Amino acid sequence: MAYYTRVLSKDEEFPPFDELAQWIRAEHPGYKLIIEDGIEEEWETLLLAGDDDVEVALIERNSVSDGSIGQDEIADFIEDLRDCKPESGVQWLTEYLGEVKTIYAFHHLQGSETVDGSNTLHALRSHLWERGDAIIQADGEGFTNEDGYHIVWQFSDSVSGPWNMGIFQDGIWYHFKMDLGDPDHRAAFLKGEVPEDLSAVRVAGTHE
């Protein structure tokens, strides 16, 4: 089954191909970017691959405009949030999604299953995210806020392990690390509360 992670940006501008290609070469020798669809100035799909031609990921750039694929994707995301918790995270995210202008969708391929391939994919995704005004989405996990903390529950019931989470209350983000498998931690998060036995860092919201 295809697995995707995405960077959802409020910025219409996107980095040119040569900038991304040079960055990959400099930061992750042994890997390269190839244009699959589009041209250098208006690339639509890029292939991230090793110099051995093992394919790591396809990166699709979809603008969000009337009648676009990107608009349909955003509508699907908002629909999927209807039954999600906590409500404060859903409300913040729904408003944020309404302002997204560009979607960078990473289709994870065979090469992403190696340590180096995975590291390179995550680095490129972070490079796009760190340009600012962007959040991250991952299939089977959900969405982050702009600081990279997960803010809605879209995990499977069997998930466990430590995870960085965020609760939005009255214009303030509360960031903390919880055990996804702990029933008390999970119950508190779903109610929009920081688990009682955890401490949280307060961060003023950049988007309300």
C-alpha positions, 0 to 999 in steps of 0.5 A: 500500500502506498505510503505518503508524508506531506508538507503543507505550506501557506506559501505559493512560492516554491524552491527551484529545482537547481536549488534543491538538487544542489542542496541534496548533493551538498548535504547528502552525497550519494543521492540526487534529484531528477525531474520526472514531470515539469521543467526546472522552473516549474517542476511538478514531480521530482524523483529522489534516488541514490547514485545507484538508481535505487528510488527513495521517493517521488515528490509531487508539488500540487498547488491549491487553487480552484478545481485543483488536485491540491484543493481536492486533497485539502477537502479530503483532509478536512472531511477526515477530521470530522471525527478526530480529537481533540476538538481544539486541535481539529479547529486550529487545523481546519482553519490552517488547512484553509490557508494552505497554498502548496502541498509537497507529497512524498511517496515513499519508495523502496529506497526509503526503507534503508537508513541512509535513504530514510535520512535523506528523505526526512532531511529533504522534507524538513528542508521544505518544511523549515522554509516556514508557514508549513505543517507536516502530515503523515499517513496513519499518524496525522498532522503537526503544528508549525513546530512539528508537534502532533496535534490530532489523533489519527493513529491506530489503536495499537500504537505505542511509544514516545511521541511529541504532541501539542495541545492548543488552548486559548492561543497557546501551544502546550508541547510535551512528549507522551507515551502513545500506548498509555491509556491515561495519556491518550485519554487526556490528549483526546480531551485536549488536556496535558496528561497530569504526570507530564510537564509541557512547554508553553509556546504562543500560537503563531496561527489562531 
